[in-house]
Amino acid sequence: MELPPLTLDRTAERPLAVQLADALRAATAGGALRAGDRLPSTRALAATLGISRTVTAAAYDQLLAEGWVAARRGAGTYVQHTPPRARCSTATSPQPDAGPVAVRQPDRPAGVDLRAGTPCLDALDRAAWRRAWRAAADPPPDLAPDPVGLPAFRGAVVEHLLRHRGLPADPDTVLATAGSTAAVAELARTFPAGARVGVEEPGYQRAVSALRAAGCAVVPLPVDAAGLVVDAVPPGLAAVYCTPAHQYPLGARLSAARRVALVERARAEGFVVVEDDYDGELRYDVAPLPLLAALGPDVVVHLGTASKLLTPTLGVGWLVAPPAVREAVLANRAATGCRPATAGQRVFAALAAHGDLPRHLRRLRRELSGRRAAVVAALGAAGVPVRGDEAGAHVVVELSDGAAEQTAIEGAARRGVLLDGLARHHAGPPSTAGIVLGYAGPQRADLLHALAVVAAPPWMQGGREARGGWI
Ligand SMILES: Cc1ncc(COP(=O)(O)O)c(C=O)c1O
């Protein structure tokens, strides 16, 4: 069970146990927690939130006394309440899991590809996939395109956002898109000509290209171990594009304090924040942080995508935006005839309707959590520290300079492993060097083989700490 973000204020006078009970009650009333959901043990929740077990136990006792939760002997604590929203859920009874999907691979370069960005098709259940495509083909062809997106798709997105991203979104604020990058391009076309848009540096260069193609002036913003450096955002921007859940490519999670600061500045200075939540569903051993869109629905455009969750070939994503932005995007769609295709939306909605989407997400998380542990262990054993492993499906190994990065890429390529360097993720001259190592794409056996290659000296020349190894 995925817990929604639970925000506790240690400086407040209200006792932490009361705050925690309030947060859990609110999550239940809002539908993020449902009847039958199993809460973590008091010990596990205390560890996740970094508070004492006495606090979690007191909060649970309070909720038990009020009847929000029930304790089953030896089986844990369960939510008792069903909020009204859950009753119109589209989920039906779960289907048994079938075997892994036999994946049709497009033309790929020879070797094991450890470049970031590919989804984990190993985790896709073939029976569920087939069932969803069949269901998607059931309705007659659409008469006219729906610029907003199919109601069933938007309903599935609302449910997904509430359950897995802690964002209560009104279906009317959700638009279907053709994916996050396409959504950035659509948004960029609604900005005034020459608008100055802040982007993370290093950052996602397809978003940078989409912004530039629409005539925006891109302003690189620094990132550090706590994500985008909000204090460095200059005045006079029309928008800031960022990846708070797992900064692309360095992998930091934007700190809670910076999230609040960014939203407050957006409000005060009148800019829009574009939150690209491209792999936000993937997080390991760390507490969730509130989405920017949850903190500032009036100033944040939230972008989600099925590309990492399922596959980019579906070509579906979603956008949750304040009314003015949504209207501007729809006006642009009307003027240009651009609109998201419905086939992928139908497949996504069918996966959700059969309960296969949350089941897939659980399987994906399990698979990627194991892979991430293997990556960290293999590189750790070789004395190679990694960054950005708390979330997503890639990690970063920093190197001393561009020459070391090039040496690493070429050395791995000679041994049949394709690596990605940080250099190409900069809008300006590279300010940081290293390898972006994606672990979702290859089949598991290939990944383990490639890790043995990547972790083996002496070809990895140029590390800062020990010349001849990674830093
Ligand atoms: C930061 C970031 N945003 C978005 C995407 C892709 O999203 P989509 O396929 O929906 O355009 C990627 C893919 O690698 C990404 O790295």
The ligand as an SDF file (V2000), in Angstrom:
LIG
                    3D

 16 16  0  0  0  0  0  0  0  0999 V2000
   12.4070   14.3470  -17.8180 C   0  0  0  0  0  0  0  0  0  0  0  0
   11.5760   13.5940  -18.8080 C   0  0  0  0  0  0  0  0  0  0  0  0
   10.3480   14.0150  -19.0990 N   0  0  0  0  0  0  0  0  0  0  0  0
    9.5850   13.3490  -19.9800 C   0  0  0  0  0  0  0  0  0  0  0  0
   10.0430   12.2080  -20.6210 C   0  0  0  0  0  0  0  0  0  0  0  0
    9.2520   11.4940  -21.6440 C   0  0  0  0  0  0  0  0  0  0  0  0
    7.9430   11.6510  -21.5470 O   0  0  0  0  0  0  0  0  0  0  0  0
    7.0330   11.4530  -22.8190 P   0  0  0  0  0  0  0  0  0  0  0  0
    7.4240   10.1790  -23.4890 O   0  0  0  0  0  0  0  0  0  0  0  0
    5.6960   11.3940  -22.1930 O   0  0  0  0  0  0  0  0  0  0  0  0
    7.2290   12.6390  -23.6820 O   0  0  0  0  0  0  0  0  0  0  0  0
   11.3100   11.7400  -20.3390 C   0  0  0  0  0  0  0  0  0  0  0  0
   11.8170   10.5470  -21.0220 C   0  0  0  0  0  0  0  0  0  0  0  0
   12.9010   10.0960  -20.8560 O   0  0  0  0  0  0  0  0  0  0  0  0
   12.0940   12.4370  -19.4100 C   0  0  0  0  0  0  0  0  0  0  0  0
   13.3210   12.0190  -19.1300 O   0  0  0  0  0  0  0  0  0  0  0  0
  1  2  1  0
  2  3  1  0
  2 15  2  0
  3  4  2  0
  4  5  1  0
  5  6  1  0
  5 12  2  0
  6  7  1  0
  7  8  1  0
  8  9  2  0
  8 10  1  0
  8 11  1  0
 12 13  1  0
 12 15  1  0
 13 14  2  0
 15 16  1  0
M  END
$$$$
